[in-house]
């Protein structure tokens, strides 16, 4: 048995951070699901989901704030304080970019949804689902491979998002002549691609935590 394993045996079971992380990733899935539904709906049916994403983003911020408050007031934590802060921040950054993509679609009146936008929302949803899988394994670290496998899938999804984004931007510049249209579509695509990048950042934190406890 490793020193880490022995130490974990004597640390009281955490009742604060794990529930907060799981709430955060569940909220993330709801946001990513709502955004993916938005891009598959007619224009006149999107506003309700835009509002839902707005509300979910606020919930996510509240969870991140509560996590930081717990971090500042608890001496004993289930794993490194820096990792707790990094994971909370990474999850919050994903939520911020999902919200940012929704806001730009609404504000810029992105009426026609392209296949690339739909694909990127699908990639982000799948990445968020894998983050949730990995986070749920943090409670006991008995299945480290489940964490690393989920992180590997997230990395592949992020690579796929790069490919989709690059092709989509190239297509815009090749086929679109209106400058305003180019700018607004590139903005939406860019934020969606950044969301996938932030999913990879969360995966890197999760992998680091898994290595320390393996």
Residue pairs with C-beta under 8 A, 6 or more apart in sequence:
4 212
4 213
5 213
8 141
8 213
11 76
11 78
12 76
14 77
14 78
14 139
16 70
16 74
17 67
17 70
17 71
17 77
17 78
17 84
18 78
18 138
18 139
20 63
20 66
20 67
20 70
20 88
21 67
21 87
21 88
21 91
21 135
21 138
22 132
22 135
22 136
23 63
24 60
24 63
24 64
24 67
24 88
24 91
24 92
24 95
24 135
25 91
25 128
25 131
25 132
25 135
25 136
26 132
27 56
27 59
27 60
27 63
27 95
28 60
28 91
28 94
28 95
28 98
28 128
28 131
28 132
29 125
29 128
29 129
29 132
30 56
31 53
31 56
31 57
31 60
31 95
31 98
31 99
31 128
32 98
32 121
32 124
32 125
32 127
32 128
32 129
33 125
34 49
34 52
34 53
34 56
34 102
35 49
35 53
35 98
35 101
35 102
35 121
35 124
35 125
36 118
36 121
36 122
36 124
36 125
37 49
38 46
38 49
38 50
38 53
38 102
38 105
38 121
39 105
39 113
39 117
39 118
39 121
40 113
40 118
41 49
43 111
46 105
46 106
47 106
49 102
50 102
50 103
50 105
50 106
53 98
53 99
53 102
54 99
54 102
56 95
56 99
57 95
57 96
57 98
57 99
60 91
60 92
60 95
61 92
61 95
64 88
64 89
64 91
64 92
67 84
67 88
68 85
68 88
71 77
71 81
71 84
71 85
71 88
77 84
78 84
78 138
79 138
79 209
79 212
79 213
80 209
80 212
83 205
83 208
83 209
83 212
86 205
87 135
87 202
87 205
87 206
87 209
90 198
90 201
90 202
90 205
91 131
91 202
93 198
93 201
94 124
94 128
94 131
94 195
94 198
94 199
94 202
97 191
97 192
97 194
97 195
97 198
98 124
98 195
100 191
100 195
101 121
101 188
101 191
101 192
101 195
104 110
104 184
104 187
104 188
104 191
105 188
108 184
108 187
108 188
109 184
110 117
110 184
110 185
110 188
114 168
114 185
116 164
116 165
116 167
116 168
116 171
116 189
117 168
117 185
117 188
117 189
117 192
119 164
120 161
120 164
120 165
120 168
120 189
120 192
120 193
120 195
120 196
121 192
123 157
123 160
123 161
123 164
123 196
124 161
124 192
124 195
124 196
124 199
126 153
126 157
127 153
127 154
127 157
127 158
127 196
127 199
127 200
128 199
130 150
130 151
130 153
130 154
130 157
130 199
130 203
131 150
131 154
131 199
131 202
131 203
131 206
133 146
133 150
134 146
134 147
134 150
134 151
134 203
134 206
135 206
137 143
137 144
137 146
137 147
137 150
138 147
138 206
138 209
141 210
141 213
141 214
144 210
144 213
144 214
147 206
147 207
147 209
147 210
148 207
148 210
150 203
150 206
151 203
151 204
151 206
151 207
151 210
154 199
154 200
154 202
154 203
155 200
155 203
157 196
157 199
158 196
158 197
158 199
158 200
158 203
161 192
161 193
161 196
161 197
162 193
162 196
164 193
165 189
165 190
165 192
165 193
168 185
168 189
169 186
169 189
172 182
172 185
172 186
172 189
173 182
176 182
176 185
